[in-house]
Amino acid sequence: MAIFADENRVREACAKCMVNPASVHAYDDLLTGCRSIGRNFLRIYNIVPPTMTHMVYNSYQGIGIINYNKSIAEFCNKGKSLEGMIARERRRDIKKIRFAVVYDDSNSMTSWWRNQTMSETINEADSPQTYAKVACISLMEGLGRDTEITLWKFGTEARGPYNLTTNMYRELIASNGSGGSRLDLALQSMLDNGWDKRSGAKIAIIITDGIPEHGRSIYAEDVIATVNTLDMLKQLVRHKVHVLYLQLTTDESRKYRKIGGYTMVEFGEEVQRLGCIYMSVKTKDKIEASMYKGLNSVMRRI
């Protein structure tokens, strides 16, 4: 069931943007819908972006607007004096929070790959990559353009980092499958970039529909990819990075298939044991709720 914005329409706009990146109307529908989804889910799960301000009440020091109700109450309790005058002002949270979105651009996320390899035919608007992109952009738009968000993509290779000044949205929307699922390479790129050592609280959000793999069905290669991924997740957690691992388990035929010694559920449980927040997304309509519920759990740890 759609919530707030017409999510089906937003996904269709995303699919249209993939076909025609120059479509201003589709791009505007996508961003407007994602902004509505993001802001409403942030409100539901009580997540306050670091760019938002909150009201503070203090003794009047020449700054802010005098609040008459609180001042009168203070006069009644302590007597009328200048010290009893209460002012209010909006302040921004001084805690710096950095976000990294690590997006799975493997072939299995796309409709064309699923239509070639599976019996069921799906439209692009219903493919995992489309509802994952809508979820990512809803988070980016909900948090606001002033929030520091960095994007990494991974398929057979890792690409990034991208941000707003390097066409982050366009890079995400244009993704249409790039081979295997080398999450280990994306995490290595993050570590090489030094993102984990930057100041402030750091939140990494990983969205994937599978297990780290080379994509060539070679067991030994895939074991190396899964082991390396777990080792780098340990390193991120050790560096006080808060990791939210969103696993798209919307395809039953892939859910229990073993790759590199793990099924999807087993790998997700292993990630959880490392200290990450693990969320299993069972249907496309649950991806935003799962993301924001997981983000709420992460924010409680900060």
C-alpha positions, 0 to 999 in steps of 0.5 A: 500500500502506498504511503503519502506520495503515490509510490507507484508513480514515483517508481514509474518516474524513476524508470522513465528517468533511466530511459530518458535522463533529459526528461525534466518532467519525470525527474521533477516527479521523482524528486518531488515524490521522494522528498514527500516520502523521505520527510514523512518517514523521518517524521514517523520514525522521529529522525531529526536530520542534523540540518534541522533546528530546534527551539531552545529557551534560555534566560534573556541575554539580548539574543532571541525573542522574549517568550512572555508566557514563560517569563510571566511564569518565571516572575511568579516563581522567583519575582520580577527581575531581568534574570527572569525574562525567558527568550527563545531561539532556534539552534542547529544541532552542532553534532556533525553526522556524515552519511554514506550510501553503498548501493548494489548495482549488480545485474540481479538488481535489474529487470532485464537480467531478471527477465532473462534468467527468471520465468516471471517478467517484471517491469522496470518500475517494479525491479529491485533497482528501481525501488532501491533508488527511490528509497535512496533518493527519498533519504537524500531529499528527506535529510536535505541538500545541506547534509553530507551524503556520499555515494558508492556503487558496486557491481563487478567494480566499485565506483565512487565516491560521488556527492551532490557536486559530482552528479550523485543523483544522476549516477544513481539513477543511470545505474542499470547493472554492472556485473557481479556484487563486489561489496568488498571493493566498495568497502575497501574504497571507503576505507582507502578514501578515509571516510571512516576516519572523518570527524563526527558520527558516521552512518553507512547504509548498504543496500543489496539484493544478494551476497558478495560475489564475483558473478562467475559462480566460482566458489573459491572466488566468492568465499574470498569476497564474503570473507573480505566483506566481513573483515572490512565491516569489522574494521568499520565497526571498530572505527565507530562507523554505524552500519545499516545493512538492508538486504532485499529478500524479495525473490524467494528463488535467490533467498536460500541459494548458497554463495561463498558459503552463505545463504542471504539470511545466513550472511545477514545474521553474520553481519548482525553479529558484527554489531551492524543493524540488519534489516531484511526487506521482504516486499518492495513496499516495505523498503522505505519503512525498513530503511527508516526503522533501521536508521532510527535504531542507528540514531539511538546509538549515536 
